[in-house]
């Protein structure tokens, strides 16, 4: 019984150690690009939100709040543009906002971010806690380092 107890403790310690060593975010701008690329092309706004900088998340949250606070007539016009029910916009979450923006960009053939993500990485220039990735088509994407992780800064998009 004592041997099993010791084996159980050793196994538990190994699991805790492995979990604490696992990555919780992209450790390079190139890895962050890969996460954004995967999230965008899969239409996964939840994953996209996890890879955004704090400033970008504030921007997305502000936009979703402003839309939710719109007057009914303005919200109906915007809902028409997005192709959704106006009531859906009255309680728009940041994740839902990102999903709508991705869908709208594709539908209107105005998908600049998608084009940059399709292109691949030409070069990466890191300076302090910021990085600019130049896509093979010449478009530039900004990333910022927050703690040990790199996040996409979409405040300019």
N, C-alpha and C positions, 0 to 999 in steps of 0.2 A: 504494500500500500504506500509506503514511504517513497519507494522508487517511482511509482506512478505520479505521486504528488510532485516530486522533484522534476520529473519529465514534463509534467503539465506546466510548472512554473517556467522551465527553460523554454518550452514552446511558446508560452504567452510572452515572455521577454523578447523572443525572436520576432514575433509578430509585431509587437509594439515598436521595436527597433526598425524593422523594415518599413512600417507605416510612417515613422518619423523621418526616414531617409528619402521617402518617395517625393517626387517633384509635385508641387501644387500649382505650377504655372510655368510658362515659357522662360527659360533661362538665357535666351538670346533673342535679338530682334527677328532673326530668321525663323526660330521656333514659333514666335508670336505670329509672324506672317502665315506660317503653316496652319495655326489654330484658326486664324481669321479666314483663311482660304477654305478650310474644311467647313467651318460654320456657315459661311456665306453660300458656298455651292450646295450644301445640304439643306439650305433654308432653315437653319437651326438658330433662331434668335437667342435662345437660352445660352448656348455655347458662345455665341458672339458677345453677349453681354459680359461673360466671365473674362473675356480677353480685352475688354475696353479699359482705358485709363479712367481714373477717378473723375477727371474733368469731363471726359466723354460721357460717363454715366450721369453726371450732373446735367449735362446738356440734354441727353435723352429723357431724363426724368422731368426736366423743365418743359421740354416740348410736349411730352405726354400729358403733363398737368395743364398746360395752356390749352391744349385741344379739349381736354375734359371740361375746362371752365368756360369754353366758348358758348356764345348764345346758341339757341336751338337752330335758328336758320343758318348761321354760319357753319355749325357742325353738320347740318344736313347737306350743305354744298360740298364740304370736305369729304363726307361719307360717300357722296356720289363720285367724287374724284378717285377715292380709294377703292370704290366698288364694294363697300360694306354697309351695314345698317348704321344709322346715326346713333342709335342707342349703344352700340358697341364702342363708339368713340367717347361716350360720356364717362366710361370707367376704364380708360385706356391705360394699361400698365406699360412700363418701359420696354418689357420684352415684346408685348403686342405691338408697340409703336415700331420697334426695329423690324419685326416681321412684316408689317404693312409697308414700311419704307423699302425693304428689299423687294417685295412683290410689285410695288408700284414702279420702281426703277426698271425692273425687267419688262413689265407690261408696256411702259412708255418708251422702251428702247433707249433709256437714259441711264444706263448702268455703268457709270464710270468706275466705281469701286470693283464691280465684277470684271471689267476689262483689265484693271490693274492686277487683280488677283489671278486672272487667267494667264497673264504674261510671264510669270516667274520672276525671279530676282536677278538683276544684272549686277548690282553692287550694294554694299551696306557701309554707311559712314556713321561711326559712333563718336559722339562728342559728349563727354560728361555723362549726364543721365538721359540723354536724348539720342535718337538714331533716325536716320533717314534711309529708307530702302528705296532704291530706284528699280522700278520694274523694267523688264526688257523692252516694253513699249515706251519707255521714257517717263512714265508717271511716277510720282514720288509719294511714299506713304511714311508718315511720322509715327515713331514709337517712343515711349518714355519708360524709364526704369522706375518702378515703384517697389521699394524694398529690393528683394533679390530677383523680382520678375519683370519681364518686359511686357508692356501693354500697348495696344493700338490707340493712337490719339486721333480720333475722327472729328475733332472739333472744327476742322477746316473743310469737312466734306459736306 
